[in-house]
Amino acid sequence: MVGDNIKKIRLQRNMSQSELAEAVHVKRQTVSSWEVNRTEPNMGIIELLAGALRCRKSDLIGEDAAATRDTSKLSFTEDQLIRAFRMADPARQKIILELLGIEKR
């Protein structure tokens, strides 16, 4: 999961949760929440995390998630939209689905 990857890479970089939080402009408690997989950062924060941790976004998202998704038929923009939707909180996902006229299954 994303939180496990954040924690693993943060520890490899010898960073504290407070240092990482400061680097991406969030509270230490937010980093803690990610690392225990209570919440997930959005794609904008993933980009900041990748920069702060000196890694690729895919390192944070996870090899398994990237490998199991067949994006060969999607454009770059379509892939980014799907990633952003998946990282959005459930309330935002619901709004997007309503705007698109799609019922959640």
C-alpha positions in Angstrom: 0.0 0.0 0.0 1.0 3.6 -0.5 1.5 4.2 3.2 3.8 1.3 3.6 5.9 2.6 0.7 6.1 6.1 2.1 7.3 4.7 5.5 9.8 2.4 3.9 11.4 5.0 1.7 11.3 7.7 4.5 13.2 5.3 6.8 15.7 4.5 4.1 16.3 8.2 3.8 16.7 8.6 7.5 13.9 11.2 7.7 11.6 11.7 10.6 7.8 12.0 10.0 8.2 15.7 11.1 10.9 16.4 8.5 8.8 14.8 5.7 5.7 16.7 6.8 7.6 20.0 6.7 8.9 19.2 3.2 5.4 18.6 1.8 3.7 21.2 3.9 1.4 19.0 6.0 1.2 18.1 9.7 3.2 15.2 11.2 -0.1 13.5 12.1 -1.0 13.5 8.4 2.2 11.6 7.5 1.4 9.2 10.3 -2.1 8.7 9.0 -0.6 7.8 5.5 1.9 5.4 7.0 -0.7 3.4 8.9 -2.8 3.4 5.7 -5.7 5.3 7.4 -5.7 7.8 4.6 -3.8 8.3 1.3 -2.2 11.4 -0.1 -3.7 12.8 -3.3 -1.6 12.9 -6.6 -0.4 16.4 -6.0 1.0 15.4 -2.6 2.4 12.2 -4.2 4.5 14.4 -6.5 5.7 16.5 -3.5 6.5 13.3 -1.6 8.5 11.9 -4.5 10.6 15.0 -4.6 11.1 15.1 -0.9 12.0 11.4 -0.7 14.1 11.6 -4.0 12.2 8.7 -5.6 9.7 8.1 -8.4 6.0 8.5 -8.0 5.6 4.8 -9.0 7.9 3.9 -6.0 5.3 5.4 -3.8 2.2 4.2 -5.6 3.6 0.7 -5.7 5.0 -1.6 -8.3 2.0 -4.0 -8.0 -0.5 -1.2 -8.7 1.4 0.0 -11.7 2.1 -3.5 -13.1 -1.5 -4.8 -12.7 -3.0 -1.9 -14.6 -3.0 -2.2 -18.4 -2.6 1.4 -19.5 -1.4 0.6 -23.0 -4.7 1.7 -24.5 -5.0 4.9 -22.4 -3.5 8.2 -23.3 -1.3 9.9 -20.7 -4.1 12.3 -19.8 -6.6 9.4 -19.3 -4.1 7.6 -17.1 -3.6 10.7 -15.0 -7.3 11.2 -14.6 -7.7 7.6 -13.4 -4.9 7.9 -10.9 -6.3 11.2 -9.6 -9.8 9.6 -9.2 -8.4 6.7 -7.4 -6.5 8.9 -5.0 -9.5 11.2 -4.3 -11.5 10.9 -1.1 -14.8 9.0 -1.4 -16.9 12.2 -1.3 -15.1 13.6 -4.3 -15.3 10.3 -6.2 -19.1 10.3 -5.6 -19.4 13.8 -7.1 -17.3 12.9 -10.1 -19.4 9.7 -10.7 -22.6 11.8 -10.4 -21.3 14.4 -12.9 -20.5 11.6 -15.3 -23.8 9.9 -14.8 -22.2 6.7 -13.5 -23.6 4.6 -10.7 -21.1 3.2 -8.3 -21.2 -0.6 -8.2 
